[in-house]
Amino acid sequence: MRAPMERVPSGMAAAAFLAAGIGTFVLGLVTFLAEVVSGFAQILKFYPPAGP
């Protein structure tokens, strides 16, 4: 007979992976839009010496 296995909580790790995936997607989307749409690139210029 097998002994019951303890379940290890993995919710925090799943939340970290999900947050990293969402953050990566948003950063990629913003970069893509800044390269394709010139008006969007102007919105991202908060400080003139730095930016697209």
Sine and cosine of phi, psi and omega as CSV:
sin_phi,cos_phi,sin_psi,cos_psi,sin_omega,cos_omega
0.00,0.00,0.64,-0.77,-0.01,-1.00
-1.00,0.08,0.57,-0.82,0.09,-1.00
-0.99,0.15,0.62,-0.79,0.01,-1.00
-0.90,0.44,0.70,-0.71,0.00,-1.00
-1.00,0.05,0.63,-0.77,0.05,-1.00
-0.98,0.19,0.64,-0.76,0.05,-1.00
-1.00,0.05,0.75,-0.66,0.02,-1.00
-1.00,-0.08,0.82,-0.58,0.00,-1.00
-0.90,0.43,0.74,-0.68,-0.02,-1.00
-0.77,-0.63,0.27,0.96,-0.02,-1.00
-0.90,0.43,-0.63,0.78,-0.02,-1.00
-0.93,0.37,-0.62,0.79,0.03,-1.00
-0.92,0.38,-0.65,0.76,0.03,-1.00
-0.90,0.44,-0.64,0.77,0.03,-1.00
-0.90,0.43,-0.62,0.79,0.02,-1.00
-0.92,0.40,-0.68,0.74,0.04,-1.00
-0.91,0.42,-0.65,0.76,0.02,-1.00
-0.90,0.43,-0.69,0.72,0.01,-1.00
-0.90,0.44,-0.65,0.76,0.03,-1.00
-0.91,0.41,-0.64,0.77,0.03,-1.00
-0.91,0.41,-0.68,0.73,0.02,-1.00
-0.91,0.41,-0.68,0.73,0.02,-1.00
-0.89,0.46,-0.65,0.76,0.03,-1.00
-0.91,0.41,-0.66,0.75,0.03,-1.00
-0.89,0.46,-0.71,0.70,-0.02,-1.00
-0.90,0.43,-0.67,0.74,0.03,-1.00
-0.89,0.46,-0.67,0.74,0.05,-1.00
-0.90,0.43,-0.66,0.76,0.01,-1.00
-0.91,0.42,-0.69,0.73,0.02,-1.00
-0.90,0.43,-0.65,0.76,0.03,-1.00
-0.90,0.43,-0.69,0.72,0.02,-1.00
-0.88,0.48,-0.73,0.68,-0.01,-1.00
-0.91,0.42,-0.59,0.81,0.02,-1.00
-0.92,0.40,-0.53,0.85,0.01,-1.00
-0.98,0.18,-0.54,0.84,-0.10,-1.00
-1.00,0.02,-0.67,0.74,-0.09,-1.00
-0.95,-0.31,0.91,-0.41,-0.06,-1.00
-0.92,0.39,-0.54,0.84,0.03,-1.00
-0.91,0.42,-0.57,0.82,0.02,-1.00
-0.94,0.35,-0.58,0.82,0.03,-1.00
-0.90,0.43,-0.57,0.82,0.02,-1.00
-0.93,0.37,-0.53,0.85,0.03,-1.00
-0.91,0.42,-0.53,0.85,-0.06,-1.00
-0.98,0.18,-0.09,1.00,-0.01,-1.00
-1.00,0.09,1.00,0.03,0.06,-1.00
-0.99,0.12,-0.57,0.82,-0.03,-1.00
-0.76,-0.65,0.93,-0.36,-0.17,-0.99
-0.79,0.61,-0.66,0.75,0.00,-1.00
-0.91,0.42,-0.38,0.92,0.00,-1.00
-0.87,-0.49,0.68,-0.74,0.03,-1.00
0.62,-0.79,0.02,-1.00,-0.05,-1.00
-0.94,0.33,0.00,0.00,0.00,0.00
